[in-house]
């Protein structure tokens, strides 16, 4: 409900701009404070549970290195070398201190630094996931907006049917089709592999385009559905009826009232999709021959490399929290409900 208040004399432009900047900064600070209040305890509990994974799993570096027939003395000697003979809380304290300094430990299988291993795989997955997210935003927002503007028409029904179809298509199946058509058939893109941006932006984009398109289908479908539903609901609100009665143009009604109030669900969907794109693309990475974050997580779990799995879980937690924080900041900036603290 909108209340009409007496309009005070407009302040000078400089004062009005400064007041608006302070208000925006205050909202951003409040959003950061609320997110930190949630993030800190969740992060502490999650890291504790993650570190307890080794004790719960019953795995040991000694059994990986010496085999199942190792003697108790040999197992005790190897575990002592890894510091696993110390009290659990002492081990957790050392691990958490290293975590705060960016050290995720050492791999049980090859003795490599886990931070470096994850960094390599994360660079690959972030490249693909970012491009997939951009594709999902462009086409999802475009299709969702068009369907809402042409609601109940054949255009709306066609878009709804299309996004329903692509939402049930597995990414690895889409990836195989893309490789067969655009890599093998038309020779427009490489069929597998990855190169870094330092080796050339063109080759880098060529290698990540097909896997990004394969992963983007689900993002396009979810964003389009959420945006279409929220925009149609916004068109039914009283403030839109009031804007029509006041004679505002359809363009102004859409951008100033409908779109800003309907963005929330679509943006919230993106907050969940990006971390999932980074960590849940194991099969797609296999199809395209990518050594990404998801494949590293799968290989670590298969080999019983507990420190590597712990590192993967911690990085996944941070990705979820950071990206959702970004989404919350955007929501606080663009949606009226968030600006009112709703």
C-alpha positions in Angstrom: 0.0 0.0 0.0 1.3 3.5 -0.9 0.8 6.4 1.4 0.8 10.0 0.2 3.0 12.3 2.2 3.4 16.0 1.9 6.4 16.9 -0.3 9.1 18.9 1.5 11.0 21.5 -0.5 13.7 19.8 -2.5 17.2 20.3 -1.1 20.0 21.4 -3.2 21.4 18.8 -5.7 24.6 18.3 -3.7 22.8 17.7 -0.4 20.3 15.3 -2.1 23.1 13.4 -3.8 25.0 13.1 -0.5 21.9 11.9 1.4 21.2 9.3 -1.3 24.8 8.1 -1.1 24.7 7.8 2.7 21.4 5.9 2.5 22.9 3.5 -0.1 26.0 3.0 2.0 23.9 2.4 5.1 21.8 -0.3 3.3 25.0 -2.0 2.1 26.6 -1.9 5.5 23.4 -3.3 7.1 23.3 -6.1 4.5 27.0 -6.9 5.2 26.5 -6.9 8.9 23.5 -9.3 8.7 25.4 -11.6 6.3 28.4 -11.6 8.6 26.2 -12.4 11.6 25.0 -15.5 9.7 28.2 -16.4 8.0 30.6 -16.5 11.0 28.8 -19.1 13.1 27.8 -21.2 10.0 31.4 -21.1 8.9 32.7 -22.2 12.3 30.3 -25.1 12.6 30.8 -26.1 8.9 34.6 -26.2 9.2 34.4 -28.2 12.5 32.1 -30.8 10.9 34.3 -30.8 7.8 37.4 -31.4 9.8 35.7 -34.2 11.8 35.3 -35.9 8.4 38.5 -37.9 8.9 37.5 -39.3 12.2 34.0 -40.2 10.9 35.4 -41.8 7.7 38.0 -44.0 9.5 40.4 -43.3 6.7 44.1 -42.9 7.3 47.1 -41.8 5.1 48.9 -44.9 6.4 46.4 -47.2 4.8 46.6 -45.3 1.5 50.4 -45.5 1.5 51.0 -48.9 3.1 47.9 -50.8 2.1 45.4 -52.8 4.1 48.1 -55.3 5.3 50.2 -52.7 7.1 51.2 -53.5 10.7 49.9 -51.4 13.6 53.4 -50.1 14.3 53.8 -48.9 10.7 50.4 -47.3 10.7 51.2 -45.5 14.0 54.5 -44.3 12.6 53.0 -42.8 9.4 50.1 -41.2 11.4 52.6 -39.6 13.7 54.4 -38.1 10.7 51.1 -36.5 9.7 50.4 -35.3 13.2 47.4 -37.5 13.6 48.5 -38.8 16.9 47.7 -35.5 18.6 44.4 -34.6 20.3 41.6 -33.9 18.0 41.0 -30.3 19.1 44.8 -29.6 18.7 44.7 -30.9 15.1 41.6 -28.8 14.4 43.1 -25.7 15.8 46.3 -26.0 13.6 44.1 -26.8 10.6 41.8 -23.9 11.2 44.7 -21.5 11.7 46.2 -22.6 8.4 42.8 -22.2 6.8 42.6 -18.6 7.9 46.0 -18.1 6.2 44.9 -19.7 3.0 46.5 -23.1 3.6 44.3 -26.1 3.1 46.8 -28.8 4.0 48.7 -31.5 2.1 47.3 -34.3 -0.1 47.5 -37.8 1.4 47.9 -39.3 -2.1 50.7 -37.3 -3.6 51.9 -34.9 -0.9 51.0 -31.8 -3.0 49.7 -28.6 -1.6 45.9 -28.8 -1.7 45.5 -25.0 -2.1 47.5 -25.1 -5.3 45.6 -28.2 -6.6 42.2 -26.6 -5.9 43.3 -23.3 -7.4 44.1 -24.9 -10.7 40.7 -26.7 -10.9 38.8 -23.7 -9.5 40.2 -21.5 -12.3 38.8 -23.9 -14.9 35.4 -24.2 -13.3 35.0 -20.5 -12.5 35.7 -19.7 -16.2 33.1 -22.1 -17.4 30.6 -21.3 -14.6 30.9 -17.5 -15.1 30.3 -17.7 -18.9 27.4 -20.2 -18.3 25.9 -17.7 -15.8 26.2 -14.8 -18.2 24.5 -16.9 -20.9 21.8 -17.8 -18.4 21.3 -14.2 -17.3 21.0 -12.8 -20.9 18.7 -15.5 -22.3 16.8 -16.2 -19.1 16.0 -12.5 -18.5 15.2 -12.0 -22.1 12.8 -15.0 -22.4 11.2 -14.3 -19.0 10.6 -10.7 -19.8 9.2 -11.4 -23.2 6.9 -14.1 -21.8 5.6 -11.7 -19.2 5.0 -8.9 -21.6 3.2 -11.3 -24.0 1.4 -13.2 -21.2 -1.4 -15.6 -22.2 -0.4 -15.3 -25.9 1.2 -17.9 -28.2 4.5 -16.3 -27.5 4.1 -16.9 -23.8 3.1 -20.5 -24.4 6.0 -21.1 -26.8 8.6 -19.7 -24.4 7.1 -21.7 -21.5 7.2 -24.9 -23.5 10.8 -24.2 -24.6 12.2 -23.5 -21.1 10.4 -26.6 -19.8 12.0 -28.7 -22.6 15.6 -27.4 -21.9 15.1 -27.8 -18.1 14.8 -31.6 -18.4 17.8 -32.0 -20.7 20.8 -33.3 -18.8 23.9 -31.1 -19.3 26.1 -34.0 -20.3 23.7 -35.0 -23.0 23.6 -31.4 -24.3 27.4 -31.4 -24.1 27.7 -34.6 -26.3 25.3 -33.1 -28.9 27.3 -29.8 -28.9 30.6 -31.6 -29.4 29.1 -33.8 -32.2 27.6 -30.8 -34.1 29.9 -27.8 -33.4 33.3 -29.5 -32.8 33.3 -32.7 -34.8 30.8 -31.7 -37.5 31.4 -28.0 -38.1 34.9 -27.7 -36.6 34.0 -24.4 -35.0 35.1 -25.2 -31.5 37.6 -27.6 -29.9 36.1 -30.8 -28.6 38.0 -31.0 -25.4 40.7 -29.4 -23.3 41.4 -26.0 -21.7 43.8 -23.2 -22.1 44.3 -20.3 -19.7 43.5 -16.7 -20.6 47.2 -15.9 -20.5 47.6 -18.2 -23.5 45.1 -16.1 -25.5 41.6 -14.8 -24.8 40.4 -16.2 -28.1 41.5 -19.8 -27.5 40.3 -19.6 -23.9 36.8 -18.5 -24.9 36.8 -21.2 -27.6 37.5 -23.9 -25.1 35.0 -22.9 -22.5 32.1 -21.9 -24.8 30.6 -25.4 -25.4 30.7 -26.6 -21.8 29.3 -23.2 -20.7 26.4 -23.5 -23.1 25.7 -27.0 -21.9 25.6 -25.9 -18.3 23.6 -22.8 -19.1 20.4 -24.5 -20.1 19.2 -25.1 -16.6 20.1 -21.5 -15.6 18.1 -20.1 -18.6 15.1 -22.2 -17.7 15.0 -21.4 -14.0 15.7 -17.7 -14.4 13.1 -17.4 -17.2 10.4 -19.2 -15.2 11.1 -17.3 -12.0 11.2 -13.9 -13.8 8.1 -14.6 -15.9 6.1 -15.6 -12.8 7.2 -12.6 -10.6 6.6 -10.1 -13.4 3.1 -11.4 -14.1 2.4 -11.2 -10.4 3.8 -7.6 -10.2 1.5 -6.5 -13.1 -1.5 -7.5 -10.9 -0.5 -5.3 -8.0 -2.4 -2.2 -7.0 0.6 0.1 -7.6 0.6 -0.9 -11.3 -3.1 -0.2 -11.5 -2.5 3.2 -9.9 0.3 4.0 -12.4 -1.9 3.1 -15.3 -4.7 5.4 -13.9 -2.2 8.2 -13.5 -1.4 7.9 -17.2 2.2 6.7 -17.0 3.6 5.1 -20.2 3.8 1.3 -20.4 7.6 1.6 -20.7 7.9 3.6 -17.5 5.5 1.3 -15.7 7.6 -1.7 -16.6 11.0 -0.4 -15.7 10.1 1.8 -12.7 7.5 -0.5 -11.0 7.1 -4.0 -12.5 10.7 -5.0 -13.2 12.2 -3.6 -10.0 9.6 -5.4 -7.9 9.8 -8.7 -9.9 13.6 -9.1 -10.0 13.9 -10.6 -6.5 13.1 -14.3 -7.2 15.2 -14.4 -10.3 18.2 -12.9 -8.5 17.7 -15.3 -5.6 17.8 -18.2 -8.1 21.2 -16.9 -9.4 22.5 -17.0 -5.9 21.9 -20.7 -5.8 22.9 -21.5 -9.3 26.5 -20.2 -9.5 28.0 -22.3 -6.7 26.2 -25.3 -8.2 27.7 -24.6 -11.6 31.2 -24.5 -10.1 30.9 -27.7 -8.0 28.3 -29.9 -9.6 29.6 -30.2 -13.2 31.7 -33.4 -12.8 30.1 -35.3 -15.8 30.2 -32.2 -18.0 33.9 -31.8 -17.2 34.5 -35.5 -18.2 32.7 -34.9 -21.5 34.9 -31.9 -22.4 38.1 -33.2 -20.9 38.4 -30.5 -18.3 40.3 -30.9 -15.0 38.0 -28.6 -13.1 36.9 -28.2 -9.5 34.1 -30.8 -9.7 36.3 -33.4 -11.2 39.0 -32.8 -8.6 36.4 -33.2 -5.8 35.3 -36.5 -7.4 38.8 -37.8 -7.8 39.7 -36.9 -4.2 36.6 -38.6 -2.8 37.3 -41.7 -4.9 40.9 -42.0 -3.7 40.0 -41.4 -0.1 42.1 -38.2 0.1 40.4 -36.7 3.1 42.4 -33.4 3.4 41.6 -32.7 -0.3 37.9 -33.4 0.3 38.0 -31.1 3.3 39.5 -28.4 1.2 36.8 -28.8 -1.5 34.1 -28.5 1.1 35.6 -25.4 2.7 36.0 -23.7 -0.7 32.4 -24.7 -1.6 31.1 -23.1 1.6 33.0 -19.9 0.9 31.7 -19.8 -2.7 28.1 -20.2 -1.6 28.4 -17.5 1.1 30.3 -15.0 -1.0 28.0 -15.2 -4.1 24.9 -15.0 -2.0 26.3 -12.0 -0.3 26.8 -10.4 -3.7 23.2 -11.2 -4.6 21.9 -9.7 -1.4 23.8 -6.5 -2.0 22.3 -6.3 -5.5 18.8 -7.0 -4.2 19.3 -4.3 -1.5 20.2 -1.9 -4.3 17.6 -2.6 -7.0 14.4 -3.9 -5.3 12.1 -1.6 -3.4 11.1 -4.3 -0.8 14.8 -4.7 0.2 15.2 -1.0 0.4 12.3 -0.8 2.9 13.9 -3.6 4.9 11.2 -6.1 4.0 
